[in-house]
């Protein structure tokens, strides 16, 4: 579900989507400052916040 939403909203290669989901999983649904500045520097702060919120709704809030 998260991957589908990310694919629809953002143009990212599958490997980058997988990396994003992995990073979010390692950090309780938040993207680290380093990842924001390196791998995902093209995303705006609002986009990152939206992705983090969606991740938390799917994987954290519903467990």
N, C-alpha and C positions, 0 to 999 in steps of 0.2 A: 504493500500500500504506500509506504513512504517513497520507494523508488519510483512508482508510477506518478505520484504527485510531483516529485522532483523532475522527472523526465518531461512532464507537461508544462511545468513552470519555468524551467531553466535549461539552457542548452549546454549540457555537460557530457563528456564522454562517460561511458559506463564505468570505466575504471575510476574516474574521479568521483562519481556518485558513490561507488562502493567505498572509496577511501573516506569520503565525508561521513557516511553512515558508521563506518568503523571508528573514526575519531569521536563522533558523538557518543557512541556506545562506551568508549573508554573514559569519557569525561562526564558521565551522567547527563547527557543531552546538551552539553555546552561545547562549543568549539573553542579550542585554546587560542590564546593571543598569537602564538607562533603560527598555528594553522591558518588563522585569519590573515596574517601578514604574508604567508608564503603560498601554500597550495590554493587558497581561496581568496586571494587578494582582489580578484575581479568582482567578487560579490560585495554589494553594499552592506552597511551595517543593518539596514532594515531587512534586507534579504536574509542575512544570517539569523537575525532574531526570528523571522518568520519560519525558517527551516528548523531552528532549535525548538520553537513552540510546537510545530507539527510533530517533531520527533518525540517530544515529551508527552504529547497527547496520545500518540500511538503506543509507545513503549514503556513509559513510566507511569502515567496517570491511570492507565487501564490494567495494571498488573496487581 
